[in-house]
Amino acid sequence: MARGEREGPKWIEVSNSDPFSDSIGPGQDYHDLGSSYPDAPVPRVVGDVVIRRAELEDLTGITELMNWLSDGDIVIVKMGEIIKNDLELNVAVNRIQRFVEDDVAGEVVRLGERRLLLLPSNFSSGVSS
């Protein structure tokens, strides 16, 4: 690579490791509820996947993240104001990591400086420890 050229983003392949589940394919319904409808009544069917986005401002938001993971949802967490307080940030990350890895047998993947990808047990990042 020539000097000054930037390498593109490094992508992490995420795959569904549940052999009895159908994979997500092109054209499959995708619901981006955003902040307008955080609890919208989207019908759930067996094998569907919900990807949740959240910004963690303080420790009070961790319970909702845990609920989503328990439901089998994928969660992308942006560390908001909590990132300014090292002690609170460390407590939050440790609680999240213990819950995801120990309680639901999932994975926590760091995405850059401010985001975490939380995967339930039926998904795998493909990244070896």
Legacy VTK file of the C-alpha trace (Angstrom):
# vtk DataFile Version 3.0
C-alpha trace
ASCII
DATASET POLYDATA
POINTS 129 float
0.000 0.000 0.000
1.385 3.406 -0.932
2.122 5.944 1.760
-0.903 8.065 2.624
-3.426 5.518 1.369
-5.849 4.314 3.996
-6.845 0.760 4.391
-10.628 0.271 4.494
-12.546 -0.635 7.635
-11.864 -4.003 9.168
-15.102 -5.976 9.118
-15.992 -8.622 11.654
-17.963 -11.509 10.234
-20.934 -12.318 12.484
-22.661 -15.606 11.877
-25.596 -17.377 13.442
-24.147 -20.419 15.189
-27.528 -22.036 15.864
-27.712 -24.954 13.360
-31.528 -25.118 13.637
-32.069 -21.460 12.744
-32.534 -20.041 9.261
-29.971 -17.452 8.214
-30.839 -13.855 7.394
-31.077 -13.471 3.654
-31.423 -10.634 1.165
-34.898 -9.176 1.106
-35.751 -10.304 4.622
-37.736 -7.760 6.646
-35.600 -5.345 8.646
-37.092 -3.060 11.272
-35.012 -0.044 12.297
-37.087 1.335 15.113
-34.606 4.026 16.078
-35.456 6.306 18.926
-38.986 7.131 17.735
-40.490 3.766 18.659
-38.228 2.004 21.193
-41.022 -0.376 22.243
-42.943 -0.662 18.986
-45.157 -3.746 18.657
-43.116 -5.548 15.992
-44.359 -9.122 15.720
-41.720 -11.694 16.654
-41.498 -15.051 14.947
-39.263 -18.028 15.661
-35.784 -17.462 14.266
-36.104 -13.710 13.750
-33.319 -11.352 14.772
-33.663 -7.907 16.301
-30.646 -5.622 16.312
-30.945 -2.998 19.030
-28.948 0.212 19.264
-28.446 2.024 22.534
-26.398 4.815 24.008
-25.302 4.164 27.575
-25.306 7.391 29.572
-25.018 5.848 33.056
-25.340 2.565 34.952
-29.160 2.650 34.962
-29.287 1.585 31.289
-27.539 -1.754 31.831
-30.730 -3.562 32.909
-32.413 -2.866 29.561
-29.341 -4.159 27.683
-29.483 -7.359 29.745
-33.195 -7.782 28.987
-32.576 -7.470 25.247
-29.726 -10.006 25.367
-31.906 -12.393 27.366
-34.514 -12.144 24.574
-31.847 -13.187 22.037
-31.403 -9.726 20.491
-28.098 -8.385 19.177
-27.156 -5.083 20.816
-24.814 -2.331 19.633
-23.976 -0.064 22.570
-22.435 3.378 22.174
-20.767 4.616 25.323
-22.255 8.082 25.820
-21.597 10.362 28.779
-20.479 7.355 30.853
-17.178 7.365 28.947
-16.156 10.554 30.790
-16.174 8.772 34.171
-13.514 6.024 34.240
-14.844 4.346 37.390
-18.441 4.213 36.155
-17.299 3.066 32.694
-15.246 0.202 34.169
-18.145 -0.883 36.395
-20.534 -0.820 33.424
-18.241 -2.764 31.081
-17.466 -5.373 33.774
-21.167 -5.889 34.580
-22.071 -6.176 30.908
-19.197 -8.551 30.155
-19.948 -10.813 33.146
-23.624 -11.005 32.204
-23.059 -11.621 28.489
-20.258 -14.159 28.843
-21.200 -15.924 32.086
-24.994 -15.742 32.250
-26.085 -15.957 28.601
-22.899 -17.556 27.153
-22.635 -14.821 24.537
-19.823 -12.579 23.319
-18.756 -8.970 23.808
-16.868 -7.451 20.865
-15.254 -4.022 21.028
-16.074 -1.827 18.035
-13.640 1.072 18.061
-13.197 3.349 21.065
-16.841 3.982 21.978
-18.942 0.967 20.980
-19.554 -2.617 22.064
-21.306 -5.355 20.111
-23.199 -7.725 22.409
-24.034 -11.099 20.863
-26.378 -13.660 22.418
-25.278 -17.292 22.603
-26.758 -18.287 19.218
-24.432 -15.868 17.385
-20.670 -15.907 17.002
-18.307 -13.126 15.964
-15.870 -15.590 14.396
-13.050 -13.874 16.312
-10.901 -16.354 18.206
-9.919 -15.486 21.771
LINES 1 130
129 0 1 2 3 4 5 6 7 8 9 10 11 12 13 14 15 16 17 18 19 20 21 22 23 24 25 26 27 28 29 30 31 32 33 34 35 36 37 38 39 40 41 42 43 44 45 46 47 48 49 50 51 52 53 54 55 56 57 58 59 60 61 62 63 64 65 66 67 68 69 70 71 72 73 74 75 76 77 78 79 80 81 82 83 84 85 86 87 88 89 90 91 92 93 94 95 96 97 98 99 100 101 102 103 104 105 106 107 108 109 110 111 112 113 114 115 116 117 118 119 120 121 122 123 124 125 126 127 128
